[in-house]
Amino acid sequence: MKKNLLPLALGGLGIGTTEFVMMGLLPDVAADFNISIPEAGHMISAYALGVVIGAPLLVVASRSFAPKKILWTLMVVFTLFNAFSAFAPSSMTLLFARLMAGLPHGAFFGVGSVVASRLAEKGKEAQAISFMFAGLTIANLLTVPLGTYIGHHYSWRYTFILITLIGLATLLLIQLWLPALSATKQGNVRSELGFFKSREAWLILLITAIGTGGLFAWISYIAPLMTEVSGFAPDMVPYILILAGFGMVVGNFVGGRLADRVKPVKACLLLLLCMASALLIIFFGSESKAVSLVMTFVAGGLSLAIAAPIQILMIKTAKGAEMLGAATTQAAFNIGNALGAFFGGLPIAMGYGYTSPELVGALMATVGATFAVMLMKRQSAQSQQVVQDVYQEELV
């Protein structure tokens, strides 16, 4: 893979680390600021809110600039506010820092996806995008467990210093290795926003927000599932999460290759159906430790396998608004995170046990697959209409 994609992957590593490491640092943050763990959990929500707000706004605001300058500026904001997090004097300032650190997330992946596709060889665009997302998967495999260890044994503030260093390294690589591509502006803001009047845009966002929410219904409650149902000791959970992270690394590259070999919408449909099936297997087989471990790897792989296909699908559909579309897809992923965790928690609160979120997740993945079928039919009808129009012009 070209070295000019490495800045995007390293940026993904930093973003993935700061997004997911807070889940493991909640007890340390809560103890430091003398607040409850649910209050500390607001730091996770603040970051997700920043992603949803920043994804479309920052892309629209920077649309007239070259991609390299956009990515560099986004990483400056990311690095500054993660550094601010490391020295936050109170829980409220940390909450603000987390919100601001989340702003560049969706825009970085959105702009980065378009840049990766432009740098890729023809027919390998999705694989190039998957290389960028490899940084996020490696974060779950390496730097998130490392950051959690540092936070538990030393200080959670050192974890954010580590993230800041990754941000600084990314800035250096962007400056040295990322080509100076021309700006992709093709119309005014109104014309780009007009893309979201189309049904195709909303179908893709629904596929993302609801379909991928199925996996978040599973992984949000994986710890009690493994300890209370599968019978693993609590100190085994970090290693199980590393297994899920390894699955993400493998699944990410598999999804990229799949999307380059079949239509992206077909890849999304196939992966969502596999996702629903995997969650049902977890529901029925989680009392077996062997089944739990195998399916942790499989489900982890499926959770990231869809990332590249859904991004390339949006880029190819959002003609003239590629960066905005790709960034908004990242916002939809975070909405899926919130929806999956919320709906997955409802049956647990009702007393149905720690396997019940898997049924919710399977349903959400199936609904996402249904939207993918609707999009496929719509694309097919449009293709047939184009053929008919061409035929009519030839007759004339």
C-alpha positions in Angstrom: 0.0 0.0 0.0 1.2 3.5 -0.8 3.0 5.3 2.0 0.9 8.4 1.3 -2.0 6.6 2.9 -0.1 6.2 6.2 -1.1 9.7 7.6 -4.7 8.7 7.2 -4.2 5.4 9.0 -2.2 7.1 11.8 -5.0 9.7 12.2 -7.5 6.8 12.4 -5.3 5.3 15.2 -5.5 8.4 17.2 -9.2 9.0 16.7 -10.0 5.3 17.4 -8.0 5.5 20.6 -9.6 8.6 22.0 -13.1 7.4 21.1 -12.9 4.0 22.7 -10.4 4.3 25.5 -12.7 6.4 27.6 -15.0 3.4 28.2 -12.1 1.7 30.1 -11.1 4.9 31.9 -14.5 5.7 33.4 -13.6 4.4 36.9 -10.3 6.3 37.0 -11.9 9.6 35.8 -14.8 9.3 38.2 -12.4 8.7 41.1 -10.2 11.6 40.2 -13.0 14.1 40.0 -15.1 12.5 42.8 -18.1 11.9 40.5 -20.2 8.8 39.8 -19.4 6.5 36.9 -22.7 7.4 35.1 -21.6 11.1 35.4 -18.2 10.1 34.0 -20.1 8.3 31.2 -21.2 11.7 29.9 -17.6 12.1 28.6 -18.5 9.3 26.1 -21.8 11.0 25.1 -20.1 14.4 24.7 -17.5 13.0 22.3 -20.3 11.2 20.2 -22.3 14.5 20.2 -19.2 16.3 18.9 -18.9 13.8 16.0 -22.5 14.2 15.0 -22.2 18.0 15.1 -18.8 18.4 13.5 -19.1 15.9 10.7 -21.3 18.0 8.4 -20.5 21.5 9.7 -16.7 21.3 9.4 -16.9 19.7 5.9 -19.2 22.4 4.7 -17.1 25.2 6.3 -13.9 23.9 4.7 -15.3 22.8 1.3 -13.3 25.4 -0.6 -9.9 24.3 0.7 -7.6 21.6 -0.5 -8.0 18.2 1.2 -4.5 18.3 2.7 -5.1 21.6 4.4 -8.5 20.4 5.7 -7.0 17.2 7.2 -4.1 19.1 8.7 -6.4 21.6 10.4 -8.8 18.9 11.6 -5.9 17.1 13.2 -4.7 20.3 14.9 -8.1 20.7 16.6 -8.0 17.0 17.5 -4.5 17.3 19.0 -5.1 20.5 20.9 -8.3 19.3 22.7 -6.9 15.9 23.6 -3.9 17.8 25.1 -6.5 20.0 26.9 -8.2 16.8 28.2 -4.9 15.6 29.7 -4.7 18.8 31.8 -8.4 19.4 32.4 -8.8 20.8 36.0 -12.4 19.7 36.4 -15.0 17.3 35.1 -16.8 20.1 33.3 -13.7 21.2 31.4 -13.0 17.6 30.5 -16.6 17.3 29.2 -16.0 20.4 27.0 -12.7 19.1 25.8 -14.3 15.8 24.8 -17.0 17.5 22.9 -14.5 19.6 21.0 -12.1 16.7 20.4 -15.1 14.8 18.8 -15.8 17.6 16.3 -13.0 16.6 13.7 -13.7 12.8 13.9 -16.4 12.5 11.2 -14.9 15.2 9.0 -11.5 13.6 9.1 -12.8 10.1 8.1 -15.1 11.7 5.5 -12.4 13.8 3.8 -9.9 11.0 4.3 -12.2 8.5 2.6 -12.4 10.7 -0.5 -8.7 11.3 -0.5 -7.9 7.6 -0.1 -10.3 6.8 -3.0 -8.6 9.5 -5.2 -5.1 8.1 -4.4 -6.1 4.5 -5.0 -5.5 2.5 -8.2 -8.7 2.1 -10.2 -10.8 -0.7 -8.9 -9.1 -0.7 -5.4 -10.8 2.4 -3.9 -12.5 0.5 -1.1 -9.3 -1.3 -0.2 -7.6 2.1 0.1 -10.4 3.3 2.4 -10.1 0.2 4.5 -6.4 0.9 4.9 -7.3 4.3 6.5 -9.8 2.5 8.8 -7.0 0.0 9.7 -5.8 2.7 12.1 -9.1 2.6 14.0 -9.0 -1.2 14.2 -5.4 -1.3 15.4 -6.5 1.2 18.1 -9.0 -1.4 19.5 -6.3 -4.1 19.3 -3.3 -2.2 20.8 -3.6 1.4 21.9 -7.0 1.2 23.6 -5.8 -1.7 25.9 -2.5 0.1 26.4 -4.2 3.4 27.2 -6.6 1.6 29.6 -3.6 -0.1 31.4 -1.8 3.3 31.6 -4.9 4.9 33.1 -5.4 2.1 35.7 -1.8 1.8 36.8 -0.5 5.4 36.5 -3.0 8.1 35.4 -5.7 8.5 32.9 -4.1 11.9 32.0 -1.0 10.1 30.6 -3.3 8.2 28.2 -4.4 11.5 26.7 -0.8 12.6 26.5 -0.2 9.4 24.4 -3.1 10.4 22.1 -1.7 13.9 21.8 1.6 12.4 20.7 -0.2 10.3 18.0 -1.9 13.5 16.8 1.5 15.3 16.6 3.0 12.4 14.6 0.0 12.5 12.3 0.4 16.2 11.6 4.1 15.5 10.7 3.2 12.7 8.3 0.4 14.7 6.7 2.9 17.5 6.0 5.6 15.1 4.7 3.7 12.3 2.8 0.2 13.4 1.9 0.0 14.7 -1.7 -1.4 18.2 -2.3 -4.6 17.2 -4.1 -6.8 19.9 -5.6 -10.0 20.9 -3.9 -13.1 18.9 -4.9 -15.7 21.7 -4.7 -18.1 21.2 -7.6 -21.0 23.5 -6.6 -22.3 25.8 -3.9 -23.3 24.8 -0.4 -27.0 24.6 -1.4 -26.3 22.2 -4.2 -24.2 20.0 -2.0 -26.8 20.0 0.7 -29.4 19.2 -2.0 -28.0 15.7 -2.1 -29.8 15.0 1.2 -33.1 15.6 -0.5 -32.6 12.3 -2.3 -34.0 9.0 -1.0 -30.7 7.3 -1.7 -28.9 9.5 0.8 -31.3 8.7 3.6 -31.4 5.0 2.8 -27.6 4.9 3.1 -27.8 6.8 6.4 -30.5 4.4 7.7 -28.4 1.4 6.7 -25.6 2.9 8.7 -27.4 4.1 11.8 -29.8 1.2 12.2 -27.9 -1.7 10.6 -24.6 -1.1 12.3 -26.4 -0.4 15.6 -27.0 -4.1 15.8 -23.3 -4.7 16.6 -23.2 -1.9 19.1 -26.1 -3.6 20.9 -23.8 -6.6 21.3 -20.5 -5.0 22.1 -21.9 -2.5 24.6 -22.8 -5.3 26.9 -20.1 -7.8 26.1 -18.5 -7.7 29.5 -21.5 -9.0 31.5 -22.3 -11.4 28.7 -18.9 -13.0 29.0 -18.8 -13.1 32.8 -22.4 -13.8 33.7 -23.4 -16.1 30.8 -20.2 -17.6 29.3 -18.6 -18.0 32.7 -15.3 -16.2 32.1 -13.4 -14.6 35.0 -13.6 -10.7 35.0 -9.9 -10.4 34.4 -10.3 -12.3 31.1 -12.5 -9.5 29.6 -9.6 -7.3 28.4 -8.2 -10.3 26.5 -11.6 -11.0 25.0 -11.8 -7.4 23.8 -8.4 -7.8 22.2 -9.7 -10.8 20.4 -12.6 -8.7 19.1 -10.1 -6.0 18.1 -8.1 -8.6 16.1 -11.4 -9.6 14.4 -11.9 -5.9 13.5 -8.4 -5.7 11.9 -9.1 -8.8 9.7 -12.8 -7.8 9.0 -11.8 -4.3 7.9 -9.5 -5.6 5.1 -12.0 -8.3 4.1 -14.8 -5.7 3.8 -12.5 -3.5 1.6 -11.7 -6.3 -0.8 -15.3 -7.4 -0.9 -16.6 -3.9 -1.9 -14.0 -3.8 -4.7 -15.3 -7.1 -6.1 -19.1 -6.6 -5.9 -21.3 -3.6 -5.8 -20.9 -1.8 -2.4 -24.6 -2.0 -1.7 -24.5 -5.8 -2.2 -21.5 -6.0 0.1 -23.4 -4.0 2.7 -26.4 -6.3 2.3 -24.3 -9.5 2.7 -22.4 -8.2 5.7 -25.6 -7.1 7.5 -27.2 -10.5 7.0 -24.0 -12.1 8.3 -24.2 -9.7 11.2 -27.8 -10.8 12.1 -26.8 -14.4 11.8 -23.8 -14.0 14.0 -25.8 -12.3 16.7 -28.3 -15.1 16.7 -25.5 -17.6 17.1 -24.3 -15.6 20.1 -27.8 -15.6 21.6 -28.2 -19.3 21.4 -24.6 -20.4 22.0 -23.1 -18.0 24.4 -23.2 -20.5 27.3 -20.3 -22.3 25.6 -16.9 -20.6 26.1 -15.6 -21.9 22.8 -18.6 -20.6 20.9 -18.3 -17.2 22.7 -14.6 -16.8 21.8 -15.1 -17.8 18.1 -18.1 -15.5 17.7 -16.3 -12.6 19.5 -13.8 -12.7 16.7 -16.4 -13.1 14.0 -18.7 -10.4 15.3 -15.7 -8.1 15.8 -14.8 -8.6 12.2 -18.2 -7.9 10.9 -18.4 -4.7 13.0 -15.6 -3.1 10.9 -16.1 -5.1 7.6 -18.9 -2.8 6.7 -17.0 0.4 7.2 -15.3 0.6 3.8 -18.3 -0.6 1.8 -20.6 1.9 3.3 -18.1 4.7 2.8 -17.5 3.9 -0.9 -21.2 3.5 -1.4 -21.9 7.0 -0.1 -19.0 8.5 -2.1 -20.2 6.9 -5.4 -23.8 8.0 -4.6 -23.1 11.6 -3.4 -21.8 13.0 -6.7 -20.7 16.6 -6.1 -21.0 16.2 -2.4 -18.6 13.3 -1.7 -16.9 14.7 1.3 -20.1 15.9 2.9 -21.7 12.5 2.3 -18.8 10.5 3.7 -18.5 12.7 6.8 -22.3 12.4 7.5 -21.9 8.6 7.2 -19.5 8.8 10.2 -22.1 10.8 12.1 -24.6 8.0 11.3 -22.1 5.4 12.7 -22.1 7.3 16.0 -25.9 7.5 16.0 -25.8 3.7 15.5 -23.5 3.4 18.5 -26.0 5.3 20.7 -29.1 3.5 19.3 -27.5 0.1 19.7 -26.5 0.7 23.3 -29.9 2.2 24.2 -32.1 -0.4 22.6 -29.8 -3.2 23.6 -30.1 -2.1 27.2 -33.9 -2.0 27.3 -34.5 -5.8 27.6 -31.7 -6.1 30.2 -33.5 -3.5 32.3 -36.7 -5.5 31.8 -35.0 -8.6 33.3 -34.5 -10.6 30.1 -30.8 -11.3 30.8 -27.5 -10.4 29.1 -28.2 -12.4 25.9 -31.3 -10.4 25.1 -29.3 -7.5 23.4 -28.3 -10.0 20.7 -31.9 -10.3 19.6 -32.3 -6.6 19.5 -29.1 -6.4 17.5 -30.1 -9.1 15.0 -33.4 -7.2 14.5 -31.6 -3.9 13.9 -29.1 -5.6 11.4 -32.1 -7.1 9.6 -33.8 -3.8 9.3 -30.6 -2.3 7.9 -30.5 -5.1 5.4 -34.0 -4.3 4.4 -33.0 -0.7 3.6 -30.1 -2.1 1.6 -32.5 -4.1 -0.5 -34.7 -1.0 -1.0 -31.6 0.9 -2.2 -30.6 -1.9 -4.5 -34.0 -1.9 -6.1 -33.9 1.9 -6.5 -30.5 1.8 -8.1 -31.6 -1.0 -10.4 -34.6 1.0 -11.5 -32.5 4.1 -12.2 -30.0 2.1 -14.2 -32.9 0.7 -16.4 -34.3 4.1 -16.8 -30.9 5.4 -18.1 -30.7 2.5 -20.5 -34.1 3.3 -21.8 -33.3 7.0 -22.2 -30.2 6.2 -24.2 -32.2 3.8 -26.4 -34.8 6.4 -27.0 -32.2 9.0 -28.0 -30.6 6.5 -30.4 -34.0 5.9 -32.1 -34.5 9.7 -32.5 
